[in-house]
Amino acid sequence: MGKKMGRREFLGKTALGALAVTAGVQAGLRKGEAVAQTAASTKGTGMKKICIEEHWRNSEIVGLNLEWAKTKNTPSSVNMKAVPHAGAGLVDFEKIRLPLMDHLAIGMQVIACSSPGFQGVNDASVSVATAKRFNDQQAEIIQKYVGRFAGWANLPTQDPKAAADELERCVKQLGFKGTMIQGHTNWEYLDEKKFWVIWERAEALDVPIYLHVAEPSPEGRKIYEGHSELMGPVWSWVAETATHALRIVGGGVFDAFPKSRLILGHLGETLPYLLDRLDEGYVMAYKTRTLNRKLSEYVRENIYVTTSGRYRPEALICAISAMGADHVLFAADYPYAGMKEAVADVERTPISDSDKEKIYHLNAERLLKV
């Protein structure tokens, strides 16, 4: 029988083991950075790639969104002067978008209206009529460039029943792959019973709902007063969208519709990194209802996350570890974030080729049936 290890020796060996693991991860990250330099100037890997959070818009929705922002006292948090390429990228397909996709071996984009989209329209009847026209125009774009684009349905959630009907039309008649909803609808959230008809229809159609970021309410903006740098993509969108997603979980949507799938961008808006905290806190919380499972189980089983936006390699590694590689999909958030950078971020992350292939295209093909 071997000599019993003392506490000090055990702790010392544990620390050395941790240092070895850290050194290995750091070495992998350095190797990934070197790969990224190649990916940034070439096509990167030869793997097929499908981006699933990509945006466009037309002049009609721009006018409606400007009117909504003014009347609701909710100006955009994005300084468009800081991203001058985004304006052209939103309306162009042939001169900029497709050549860049070809250069990076991106086979397909799944497109939807840029935020706030049809959630940022004042009048319900106007939103219903305009959404149908916009979806038809989106279908024409998809048909024009066969195999290069797929669509998310753009829904007039001001009228939930009409939105559910439009989702069904878009899926069955136009071949769209689900819906992207741009956050709240006048600060009403998708856990509220009035919106359950949309969840019911999405589950019946076997398509996911992509929850995009949104601006907080005028009251919610007060916490950022004097700190405009925290508005929008820096933090307020993260807090708004993560809270919205947790409302959906805590509101019992996935108990009522257990086969529903929710997609979150930006590696899950921090949720994959908080799973144990969510469960620990939920035990201590006052509750308005009893859920069937732990909060973390809904996040891991009903939610998928994408790589949209910029992130460090460590963040993607953590998302894969928390959610499983089968629940992580590739996205760029074009044109606000670049497709070249989206590829480079994946390429500089030390993950297996099998996980990379799942993220780049296999998960999208399975989930969206593309």
Stockholm file with secondary structure:
# STOCKHOLM 1.0

chainA/1-370         MGKKMGRREFLGKTALGALAVTAGVQAGLRKGEAVAQTAASTKGTGMKKICIEEHWRNSEIVGLNLEWAKTKNTPSSVNMKAVPHAGAGLVDFEKIRLPLMDHLAIGMQVIACSSPGFQGVNDASVSVATAKRFNDQQAEIIQKYVGRFAGWANLPTQDPKAAADELERCVKQLGFKGTMIQGHTNWEYLDEKKFWVIWERAEALDVPIYLHVAEPSPEGRKIYEGHSELMGPVWSWVAETATHALRIVGGGVFDAFPKSRLILGHLGETLPYLLDRLDEGYVMAYKTRTLNRKLSEYVRENIYVTTSGRYRPEALICAISAMGADHVLFAADYPYAGMKEAVADVERTPISDSDKEKIYHLNAERLLKV
#=GR chainA/1-370 SS CCCCCCHHHHHHHHHHHHHHHHHHHHHHHHHHHHHHHHHHHSCCCSSCEEEEEEEECCHHHHHHHHHHHHHTTCCCSCCGGGCHHHHHHHHCSTTTHHHHHHHTTEEEEEEEECTTGGGSCSCHHHHHHHHHHHHHHHHHHHHHSTTTEEECBCCCTTSHHHHHHHHHHHHHTTCCCCEEECSCBTTBCTTSGGGHHHHHHHHHHTCCEEECCCCCCTTGGGGGTTCGGGTGGGTHHHHHHHHHHHHHHHTTHHHHSTTCCEEESGGGTTGGGCHHHHHHHHHHSCCSSCCSSCHHHHHHHHEEEECCSCCCHHHHHHHHHHHCGGGEECCCCTTTSCHHHHHHHHHTSCCCHHHHHIIIIIHHHHHHCC
#=GC SS_cons         CCCCCCHHHHHHHHHHHHHHHHHHHHHHHHHHHHHHHHHHHSCCCSSCEEEEEEEECCHHHHHHHHHHHHHTTCCCSCCGGGCHHHHHHHHCSTTTHHHHHHHTTEEEEEEEECTTGGGSCSCHHHHHHHHHHHHHHHHHHHHHSTTTEEECBCCCTTSHHHHHHHHHHHHHTTCCCCEEECSCBTTBCTTSGGGHHHHHHHHHHTCCEEECCCCCCTTGGGGGTTCGGGTGGGTHHHHHHHHHHHHHHHTTHHHHSTTCCEEESGGGTTGGGCHHHHHHHHHHSCCSSCCSSCHHHHHHHHEEEECCSCCCHHHHHHHHHHHCGGGEECCCCTTTSCHHHHHHHHHTSCCCHHHHHIIIIIHHHHHHCC
//
